[in-house]
Amino acid sequence: MALGSFGKPSVPAKPVAKASAQPAASASKGTAPSKPGASKPGAAPSKGTTLSSEVERNAGQCATILEESKWAIGFSWPEIQALGIYLTVARLVKGTVIFQEGSSDDTLSIITSGTISILKEVAGTPPKVLASVGAGQTLGEMSLVDGGHRSATAVAATEVTLLNLTRNSLDLMIHEKPALAAKFIFKLSRLLSQRLRMTSSNLADRM
């Protein structure tokens, strides 16, 4: 399970409360829809709304947010500014469902502030909290690569700020700035490798 928008492509609005619409360089505003979410780990989801009712798409702002996050370590400021062109930012309130288990999506989310609970649906029982992820971590690496169904539900456990990248935007980055895209993908590969090692270690400890 991976935990876990661009050169100005237009991506259809998602039915969940996150930014994955227009490119970051656009100056237009949009309203991110909200969905029911869990107000606390292990509890049944409660209704959530967007924090500011706006999805900001300013490349400079995205770059500033990314630069201030732990995720940007290893990238120069010019590289971060270039990345900002392909990102959108979403600010969500506690309880917002970011994505639902089984939904189909191809968006990667970089968490720049707040905490997100990863829940697994179990028939006849309350959702089980598998993990909590926070600033400097990502959600949706595998979905970005293969566009597969989400293997768990992600719910904002606190107010959260996300920077989102769709597959269309990644493809555009590969075409326009291949060196930057290669560095970005390499970073994702390292994060996935670290997560796999941690998962293997946790499984070994339980045997």
N, C-alpha and C positions, 0 to 999 in steps of 0.2 A: 504493500500500500504506500502510495506517495502522498506526502502531506503538502501534510500539504497538505491600453491596449494601445506612431506606428507608421509611419510614412503616409498617413492619412487614408487608410482603408476604412470602409464603413462596415461595421459589424452589427448584426441585429441585436436589439435589446434582449437581455436575459431576464428570466422570470424570477431572479433572486437578487438580493440587495447587494450588488457589487458593481464596480465600474468595468465595463467591457464593451463600450459603445464606440465613440469616435476617437480619432488619434489625439494624443496629448497636446499637439500643437494647436488644436482648434480652440477658438475663444468662446464657443457657444457653451451654454449650460444645459444640463439635463437633470431629470429627477430620477434617482435610483429607487426602484420599487423595493418594498420591504416584504419579508415573509415571516411566518411564525418562527420563533427561535427559542432556545432554552435559556432561561434566566439564570440557572445555576447548573453545575455539572451533575449529571445523573437524573435531573428533573425533566418532566415533560416540557417540550418547547412552549414558550410563551411568545406573544406577539412582539415584534421589534420594528423599529422604523429607522430611517437614515438620520444621521446626526444633524446634518445641515441642509438636507433635501436637495443638495447639489452634487453633481459629479464634475469635478474640476479637470480641465484638460489643458492646462498651461504647461508647456514643456519645461520652462524655467522653474516653475514651482515643483514639478515632479523631480527635477534634478536636485533641487535643494533638499527635498524630503529624503531622496535616496542617499545623498551625500551625508546626511545626518544619521543615517541608519547604520547598524553594524554590517549590513549586507554589502555595503559599497566598499569595504576594505579590499584593497588590491586594485581598485580602479582609480585612474587619475581624474581630476575635475573635468577636463575636456571630454573624457570618455563618459563620465556621468552625465554631462550636458547632452551628449549625443544619445545616450540611452533614454533620457527624458522625453525625446521626440516620440518614442514608440510606446510610452506608458500612459495609463490613466490612473487617477487617484480616487479612492472611495473612502469616505469617513462613515463608519457605522456605529450604531448604538449597541449597547449590551443586549443580547438576546436575538440579534439579527442572524438568520440563517444565511450563511455565505454560499454554501452549496449543499444539496441533499444527496444522500446515498442513492446510487442508481441513476442519477441524472447524467446526461451526456454534455460534456463541456471540453473546451480546449484552452482554458485560461490558466495561466500561472499567476499566483498572488504572492508578492513579497510583503511580509508583515513589517511595517516600520514603527508601529506602536501598538500596545495593547496585547491581550491574550486571547487565544482561540482554543475552544475545546473540540476535540475530535471524538465523535460519538459513533457507536455501532448499533444499528437497530437489531434487537433480538425479539422475536415473536413472543408476545404475551408478557414481556417484561419492560421496565423503563429502559431507555437508551443507556448503553454502557459507555463510560468515558474511557477511551483508549489512551489518550495523551492530551497534553496541553502544549501549545506552541506559542512563541512570542516574538518580539522584535528581533530582526536579523535572520529569521527563518522563513521558509517558503512553503506554499501549498500548491499542489497540482502539477508537479514536474512531469509525472508520467502522462497526465491528461494533455499537457502541452505537446508532448512528443507523439502520442498515439491517438488522442482524442477519445479515449475510452471512457467508460462509465465511471463515475465516482464510487470508490469502494467504501466510503464512510461519509458521515454528515459533519460539516464544520459549522460551529456556532460561536458568535462573538461572546466571550465570557466577560469582557469589559468593553469600553469604547475602543474601537479599533481603526487604524489607518492602514490601508492597503494600496500598493502600487500593482496594477494588473497589466499583464502582457498576454495577448491572444496569439494563436498560431499564425494567423494572417500577418500580424505585426512582426513576429519573429522571422517569417519568410521574407518580408520586406527588408528587415535589417540585414539578413543574409545577402540579399541582392544589392543593397545600397552601401552597407558597411560590413563587408565580410570579415575583416580582422576583428572588429568589435563583437560581431555575432559569435565568432569562434571563441573569444575570451569569455563571453557570457555563457555559452554552452559548456565550456570547460569548467566554469565555476559550478554550474548546476550538476555536472557529472561528479565533481568532488563532493558536493553536498549529499548526493544520492549514495555515493560510496560510503561516506561516513555514517549515514543513516542505516545502511545495510549492515555494516559492521556492528553498529550498536544493537540492532535488532537481533543479529546472530548471537551476540554476547548475552543478551537478555534471555534468549531461548536456551542457551547452554546453561545458564544459571538455574533455570527451572527444571532441568533434566535430572 
